[in-house]
Amino acid sequence: MGRMKKRSLRGKGGVWDPLADSSQSRQRASTVPLTPQSASPTYRLAYIDDDFLCREELRPVRLQLELLKTEMMLEERGINSTVVMFGGARIPEPGGEAWAAKNETQRKNLEAASVYYDEARKFARLCSEQSAKLGHKEYVIVTGGGPGVMEAGNRGAADVGAPSIGLNIVLPHEQAPNSYVTPELSFNFHYFAIRKMHFLLRAKAVAVFPGGFGTLDELFETMTLMQTGRLALVPLVLFGEKFWRSIINFEALAEFGTIAPNDIDLVHFVETAEEAWEIIARFYETVDPRSVPMASGRR
């Protein structure tokens, strides 16, 4: 009887596991002689058959895989908490080209908004300096992994030699990973819903910079989860009060009655990285992170 290559029979956590693992079967299957039968798509192992995995009926499996992959990688890295940074992909760094501008007004506005690129980079540095004191296990920066404010966040972490996470998503534009994301923490998603879950699963604070529909979606989802008691009342800071108040009339919503007057208190307006970090630091100096308050969710 031929003998196979030896391997350790101690699996994850030291558990004894005498069964051949799936990687061995994949290797064995690749050595089968090519015949009409072995070349048929039906002969492929299900878990390495891309066409099969992309079938409509397999959507629940794909959702689970997107949830599991990132969770397992972050757990193996020992990352316990994050600081989430949302903001516009189209905001250039100071002196950079406003590549997304469609007219002169947009060009001027986007170039002026480059101040937020700077503040995002500074804010990520401040968070990452604290993260370093905690072995890069807490306050790890996570962004959408793309350009603009996202790039600034990953870049600020890289400035001080800290790891940072990028949660990219497949889009027709604007979503190639920026070069400052830690390669081993660079992820890609098909499902917006699973990506948004990963943004908030470890969130110790959320910082939101000026942005477009995607940023608004992320902001309102965060506020809704806090308002309904599905997410702890962690610090939620909005950079650029003039911008936010010009596009969202929080007081009008409260006056009309569609939100409670104190729902406005879910957010803190700031202008600088130092202000934002002070809010976060002060919060965790006075609140036990093991029992952060949550909204009642009562309507």
C-alpha angles and dihedrals in degrees: 000000000000117000124229125220112284120249137175113271091205108100132188112329091012094288115158109244118175095171119104110255126234094255089061090052090049090053093047092048090054091060097054112117114261110254134149087265098048091043092057116107089231090065094059117107105259096233094055096040104105094186091053094046090052095055116119092243090060095060093108089054092049091050090053093047092052090050094046101044098058093038092052094047093049091046092050089050089053095237107161103172140011143199109227121216120196124179149122121313090205099061109108128214115258108288091013127123119268089230095174097053115122096188141008094271092055091046092055093045095048093047090050089049090061085094086076091056087058094046092047090052092048092047092052089050092053092049092046093050088057090044090055090058088057097048094262088287097111134044092019111171116245124185138164087267097235135103131294117031090359091058090047091055095051090042093054090054091048090051089069097036095256127142119245136187128236120197104192126182131206108258134152090247146013098024112098108125113264116238095246098066112106101255094225089052097047111114135178129207140193096189118067091200095058092044091053090050090056092050091061105029092089100019115146091169138359125217119191124194128188112293147136137264094315093052091046090050091052093045095049092045090053093047092046092052090049094045092051095046095249093115127040117252095259119165111287111189126186117202115216111028093196091056095047096045090049093058102030121045099202093172092053090055090051093045091050089051100239091117130028116258091243092053086083087066090069088085135058119205117218138168103197140045091239092056091050095049091047090057091051095044093047091048094056092043090060102031125062105236088214090065109028110171122255131202115256092237091223115148 
